[in-house]
Amino acid sequence: MTQVQYDQYGYKRKKGKKAPRPQLITILCVLLFVWGLGEIVYSYTGNTALNKSGIDTLYPAVNALMVVFSFVALSGTWSMEKWGPVSFVIVVTLKLFVDLLFGHFNPIYLLGYIPAAIFLLALKKMRRTD
């Protein structure tokens, strides 16, 4: 049995080096983060928030929540954790479902599966969270 080693702060020491982050993942994470910030601003100021009543007034808040969840998934992808790309696929799917539910479906959001596929292709280079 191997003995677990801890650093001076009480955390497990990592065995080996982290896999270097591919440049494409870095670029996609930064672009998606910037797009997400714009999406949050647009959902509160764009035409999706104007002239709406009833349940549709919840859409900006739910949309912002979906974008925040995508930020969490992007954080996992950025740090090369295996849960990041899987979470990103789930969030993209949930975002499409929420948009469809509120009547704001836009086929352009299907393009979210392109970075999701790229992230999943790099899954072998990512590490499991201990």
N, C-alpha and C positions, 0 to 999 in steps of 0.2 A: 504494500500500500504506500502511495506517495503522500508525503506530508505537505500540507498546504502552508505556503509561506505568506507572511503579511508584511506590509511596509510599515513605516513609523506611524501612519494614521489609522491602521487597523484594516486596511483594504487588502484584498487578495492581490498578490503580485501576478502580473500577466506573464504568461509563458510565451516568449517569442515576440516578434514585432507584429504590429498591425499591418494589414495589407494596404499598400498605397492606394489612395483613392484615384480611380481613373479620371482623366481630365474631362471626359464627356459627362460623367456624373456630377462633377463640380459645376460645370456650365449649366446643366439642366436644373440642378438644385437652386442655383442663384436665380436663373430665369423664372422658375416656378415660384420662388419666394416673392420676387418682385411682382409677378402676375397676381399672386394671391393678395398682396397688399392693395393693388389696384382693384381687384375684385371686391374686397371689403368696402373700399371707398365708393365704388360704383354702386354697390347694392344699397347703400344708404342715400346716395345723392342722384343716382341715375333714374331713368324712367321706370325702373322696377319698384321704386318706393313712392312714386307719385300717382295720384288718382286711384288709389287702391283702398279697399275697405274690407272688413271682415277678416277671414282667416289669412288672406293674402298679405296682411300687414305683418304677419310673422315671418314672411319670406326673407327679408333682409337679415334678421337675427339668425335664422336657421342657416342661411347661406354663409354668414360670417362664421358660424360654428363649424360648418363643414370645411371652410378654408383654414380655420385654426387646427382642426384635426389633420388636414393635409400638411400643415407646418410641422406638426409632431412627427408625421410619417417622413417628411423630408429631413427632419433632424436625425432620425434613425438611419436614413439612407446616407446622409452626409457623414455620419460617424461610422459608416460601413458595418452596421448591425443588420442581421438577417431579418429582423422584424420590420425594418423600415420599408422595403419594397412591398412586402406582403400587406402592410398597413396602407400603403399608398394605393394599391389596387382596390382594397376594400373602400377607401375613402372616395376614390374616383367613381366607383359603382354607386355608393350611397349618394354622392352629389348628383349623379344623373337621375337617380330615383327621386330625390327631393325636388329637383327641377321639374321633372315630369309630374309629380304630385301637385305642385303649385302652379303648373301651367307655364313655366318659364324654360321649357326644354329648348336647347339650342344644339343642333348637331355638331357645332364646332367643339363642344365639350367632349365629344368622342375622341378628339385628338389627345386627350389626357391618357389614353391607353398607350400611346407611343412612348412617352417617357417611362410609363409603368413597365412596358415590355423591356425597355433598355435596362431599367433597374433590376428586373427579374433575371435578365441575362447575366448580370454581374453578381448574382446571388452566391455563386460558388466562391467568389473572392471575399465575401463578407464573413464576419465571425458571429458565432452564437453569443448571446449575452449569458454570462455566468450567473 
